[in-house]
Amino acid sequence: MKPSLRFLFTSLFTAFCIFTSLSQEKTPKQDQRYIFFLHNKFIEENDLSAPHPEYGKAEYNEILASFRKDNFIVYSEIRKKNTNAYDYAEKIAKQVNKLLKKGVPPNKITVIGTSKGGYIAQYVSTFVANPDMNFVFIGSFMETDIEQIPDINYCGNILTIYEKSDIYGVSAIKRKKTSKLKINHFKEVELNTNLKHGFLYKALDLWILPCKKWANGNYDLN
């Protein structure tokens, strides 16, 4: 099978599984926790087998496996190339609202995004506007965003993770201050891996473990 056809088949199959699992979840367990994982732009534009010239292989499947290993139900798919972040966030917000309508407590739902996926997650936070939901934005804030993307307003329990050597992700304190919606918890984690933006390509416990703690309601990250 050609790579382009394999990519299309994988994306369609994954999307089908996501929507099927959402529709079949009629009586969710109250203690079950859910993660929506939104990947970076490189995965959107390249086959998973293609390494980034500087950062190496994007360990998308390994990241998902790590979350699932800890009994999270994980919804994720490989987006098609040139996906519009705003439109895709609306789609994810609808999926989140389906879970909420089925009775899943908002604090049991976590939306995690890396790089472009982090921006999509920020829009989801704005659209759903539920202060009890959990969000993790990874390597996805620059100070110029305040002026260039003014329509994002954080809402929920917000964790941001950024790498000190990464110019594409810094502290998002400024966004917290400009956001007009309710933020119940806010915390930031600065990493020092020296991997630049490549840190989020890897299934590193340094950023995955804080995500898991946040998704489990450990807002002190103890």
C-alpha positions in Angstrom: 0.0 0.0 0.0 1.4 3.4 -0.9 2.3 5.7 2.0 -0.4 8.3 1.1 -3.1 5.7 0.9 -1.9 4.1 4.1 -2.0 7.5 5.8 -5.5 8.1 4.6 -6.7 4.7 5.7 -5.1 5.0 9.1 -6.7 8.5 9.6 -10.1 7.4 8.6 -10.0 4.2 10.6 -8.8 6.1 13.7 -11.5 8.7 13.3 -14.1 6.0 13.0 -12.9 4.3 16.2 -13.1 7.7 18.1 -16.7 8.4 17.0 -17.7 4.8 17.5 -16.4 4.7 21.1 -18.0 8.0 21.9 -21.4 6.9 20.6 -21.2 3.5 22.3 -20.3 4.9 25.7 -23.9 5.1 27.0 -23.3 4.7 30.8 -19.8 5.9 31.5 -18.2 4.9 34.8 -18.0 7.8 37.2 -14.4 7.0 38.1 -13.2 6.6 34.5 -10.9 9.4 33.2 -10.6 10.5 29.6 -7.9 12.1 27.5 -8.1 13.9 24.2 -4.6 14.0 22.8 -3.8 16.5 20.0 -0.5 16.1 18.3 1.9 18.5 16.7 2.0 19.8 13.1 4.8 17.6 11.9 2.7 14.5 12.4 -0.1 16.2 10.4 2.2 16.8 7.4 4.4 13.6 7.4 4.1 9.9 7.7 4.9 8.6 11.2 7.9 6.7 9.8 9.5 9.9 8.5 11.9 11.4 11.1 12.1 15.2 11.6 15.5 16.4 10.2 16.5 17.9 13.6 14.2 16.2 16.2 14.0 12.7 14.9 11.0 10.4 15.0 7.7 11.7 16.4 6.7 9.1 19.0 3.0 9.5 18.6 2.0 5.9 19.2 4.4 5.6 22.2 2.8 8.7 23.8 -0.7 7.3 23.4 0.4 3.9 24.7 1.8 5.6 27.8 -1.5 7.2 28.7 -3.5 4.0 27.9 -1.1 2.0 30.1 -2.4 4.1 33.1 -6.0 3.2 32.3 -7.0 6.5 30.6 -9.4 6.2 27.7 -7.6 8.1 25.0 -9.2 9.8 22.0 -6.8 10.8 19.3 -6.4 10.8 15.5 -3.9 11.9 12.9 -5.3 15.0 11.4 -5.3 15.6 7.7 -2.7 18.0 6.3 -3.3 21.8 6.7 -6.1 21.3 9.2 -7.6 24.5 10.4 -7.0 24.8 14.1 -10.1 26.7 14.9 -12.4 24.4 12.9 -10.8 21.3 14.4 -11.2 22.7 17.9 -14.9 23.1 17.3 -15.1 19.4 16.3 -13.2 18.3 19.5 -15.4 20.6 21.6 -18.5 18.8 20.2 -16.9 15.4 21.2 -16.2 16.7 24.7 -19.7 18.0 25.0 -21.0 14.5 24.0 -19.2 13.0 27.0 -20.4 15.8 29.3 -24.0 15.1 28.2 -23.6 11.4 28.9 -22.8 12.3 32.5 -19.0 12.2 32.5 -17.9 14.7 35.2 -15.9 17.6 33.6 -12.9 17.0 36.0 -12.5 13.5 34.5 -11.9 14.9 31.0 -8.5 16.3 30.0 -7.5 17.8 26.7 -3.8 17.6 26.0 -2.1 19.3 23.0 1.5 19.6 21.8 2.6 22.5 19.6 -0.2 23.1 17.0 -2.2 20.6 19.0 -1.7 22.8 22.0 -3.2 25.7 20.2 -6.2 23.6 19.2 -6.5 22.6 22.9 -6.5 26.3 23.8 -9.4 26.9 21.5 -11.3 23.9 22.9 -10.8 25.4 26.4 -12.4 28.6 25.0 -15.2 26.9 23.2 -16.3 24.5 26.0 -15.8 27.1 28.7 -16.1 24.7 31.5 -13.9 25.7 34.5 -13.9 22.2 35.9 -12.3 20.5 32.9 -8.6 19.8 32.6 -6.2 21.1 29.9 -2.5 20.8 29.2 -0.9 23.0 26.7 2.6 21.9 25.7 5.1 24.0 23.8 2.4 26.2 22.4 2.6 29.8 23.6 4.6 32.7 22.4 4.2 36.2 23.7 3.2 37.5 20.2 0.1 35.2 20.5 -1.6 37.8 22.7 -1.9 40.2 19.7 -1.9 37.6 16.9 -4.5 35.2 18.4 -6.6 37.5 20.7 -9.7 35.2 20.6 -8.2 32.6 22.9 -9.4 32.7 26.5 -8.2 30.0 28.9 -10.9 28.3 30.9 -10.6 25.3 33.2 -7.8 23.7 35.2 -4.8 24.8 33.1 -1.3 23.3 33.0 1.3 24.6 30.6 4.6 22.8 29.9 7.4 24.4 28.1 11.1 23.8 27.4 13.7 26.4 28.3 15.6 25.9 25.1 12.5 26.1 22.9 11.7 29.4 21.2 8.3 28.2 20.2 7.0 27.7 23.7 7.4 30.0 26.8 5.6 30.8 30.0 1.9 31.6 29.3 1.4 33.8 32.3 0.4 36.7 30.0 -2.4 34.6 28.4 -3.7 33.7 31.9 -3.8 37.4 32.8 -5.7 38.4 29.6 -8.2 35.5 29.7 -11.7 36.5 30.6 -13.1 33.1 31.5 -12.8 31.2 34.9 -9.6 29.4 35.6 -9.8 27.2 38.7 -6.2 26.0 38.8 -3.2 27.2 36.9 0.3 25.8 37.0 3.4 25.8 34.7 6.3 23.4 34.4 9.6 24.5 32.8 11.8 21.7 31.5 15.5 21.8 30.9 16.1 19.0 28.4 18.1 21.1 25.9 16.0 19.4 23.2 14.5 22.6 21.9 11.1 22.0 20.3 12.0 18.3 19.9 11.2 17.5 23.5 7.5 17.1 22.6 8.3 14.7 19.8 9.5 12.1 22.4 7.5 10.0 24.8 9.3 11.6 27.8 8.1 11.0 31.3 9.4 14.5 32.1 6.2 16.0 30.4 4.0 12.9 30.3 4.0 12.3 34.0 2.8 15.9 34.9 0.0 15.4 32.3 -1.1 12.2 34.0 -1.1 13.8 37.4 -3.1 16.8 36.1 -5.6 14.4 34.4 -6.0 12.6 37.8 -6.8 15.8 39.6 -3.4 16.3 41.2 -3.2 20.0 40.7 -0.2 20.4 43.0 1.7 17.8 40.8 2.9 16.1 44.0 
